[in-house]
Amino acid sequence: MPNSIITEDKKPQHDLFAIAALTPAQTKYLPIVVAIALFMQILDSTVLNTALPAMAHDLSQPALSMQWTVISYALTLAIFTPISGFIADKYGTKTTFMVAIGVFTAGSMMCAMSPTLNSLIFSRVVQGLGGAMLMPVGKLTLIKSYPRERMLSVMNYAVMPAMIAPVIGPLVGGYLVELASWHWIFLINIPMGALGMWAGWKLMPNYLQRNPSMDLLGFLLFGGAMASFTFALEFANNIHADNLASAVFPVMVALLAIMLLIGYYYHAKYSESRNGQQPLFGLDLFQVRTFRVGIVGNLLTRLGMSAIPFLLPLLLQVVQGYSPSQAGWMLAPIAVGALLTKPLVTRIVKRFGYRRTLAGNTLLIGVNIMLLSQLNQTTPIWLSVPFLTFMGACNSLQFSTMNTISIARLRPSQTSSGNSLLSVNQQLAISFGIGFGAMLLHLLTPARASLAQTQTAFSYSFIILGIMTILSGLYFLRLHRFDGKGLYQ
């Protein structure tokens, strides 16, 4: 196991790391360490959705009010991911990775032991603190450990679990709830966390950087803005049509979010000119048109898409009477469709280009979401499975193309910050999407609603989310016809 390696600021040393830092065992098995961490993190996210109704029953909560078990985790990831690089540079990649996987595992144990919804939400925040460092630091270690010509194969090897975990996650969650209890969807992280810590201790190199810098004020302003936006959506669930005063607090929180975001804009604009410090996310990123269109379109499109993994399992179990395992089997085709589409993304983009692919595929996704309003107990399996598989295929195509076009034209000096902001954007979209979907469902569901009325509320929610998604596709028309040409050869 090598000693800690200290690198100079902003000096690329990929080849040096690959030769001087890694033992033969590390060179061969380091991607497996990252793969274990990624598999654990993705599996944890996907098993939760099918378990929410059982968790709500056990915690004496309405099933339709469990969104914060998902939002709290995604929001924590979004807020703390941007500073994971600084922490890794200051304390070392190995040290940070070991702490991250330890915190994630401890958070999982706390989730399993949570007696109330509030304690469960707090435990999910702890999980999120570990998760926010886990994958970014693992990816950073791979980037510093292998030469560029090996990077594609190494990354593909490491992210393979990301494609497998969503397929088995809903099934594992469903069967664990039926055969044991919902607590086991968190307890299964403990042996995987122990394996990850052992592998990390044996194989992770400990890269350090001299005098790393962090934009603390930018972190506080940006993180505060994103948290405030999410809380505003949640507080909007308490708005009542016959009491306009109930809207005052959500509006005030939303205004606070806007003020914090404006504060970050001016801080980022002038921080470099004042003291030469690099802001958390440089505003020059948004001068790159493809990044600007990709990042904004990414957020807008994901608002509708992110609500579906939360709403669909609730519809299947709470309204339509599916068991957790049956709901898991219904969700699995979405992940299978996503997996099968990965090899076809290059051909589709080469044939149609990014502009037409994104605009057309967003239309298909919006229509798919609207069609979920027609899903009920009488829908034949031969129709629902192909439909959900096609839905997953469209989602996969959308994610791949949005992510690629977002960073396609960034300069080398912008790539790290742009990638970080893209990751943050994706987690924020999950938080905002679930929050907005829950708010819609709350507003459309009458007090003491019957199952038929709740089914209608779900249907209207899907229709609204689908229309929003279709409209978001218009933003991709701002791309030029040949944007991204040459990225796939």
Buried (B, 14 or more C-beta within 10 A) or exposed (E): EBEEBEBEEEEEBBEBBBEEBBEEEBBEBBBBBBBBBBBBBBBBBBBBBBBBBBBBEBBEBEBBBBBBBBBBBBBBBBBBBBBBBBBBBBBBBBBBBBBBBBBBBBBBBBBBEBEEBEBBBBBBBBBBBBBBBBBBBBBBBBBBBBEEEBBEEBBEBBBBBBBBBBBBBBBBBBBBBBEEBBBBBBBBBBEBBEBBBEBBEEBBBBBBBEEBEBBEBBBBBBBBBBBBBBBBBBBBBEBEEEEEEBBEBBEEBBEBBEBBBEBBBEBBEEBBEEEEBBBBBBEBBEEBEBBBBBBBBBBBBBBBBBBBBBBBBBBBBBBBEBBBBBBBBBBBBBBBBBBBBEEEBBEBBEEBBBBBBBBBBBBBBBBBBBBBBEBEEEEEEEEBBEBBBBBBBBBBBBBBBBBBBBBBBBEEEBEEBBBBBBBBBBBBBBBBBBBBBBBBBBBBBEEEBEEEBBBBBBBBBBBBBBBBBBBBBEBBEBBBEEBBBEBEE
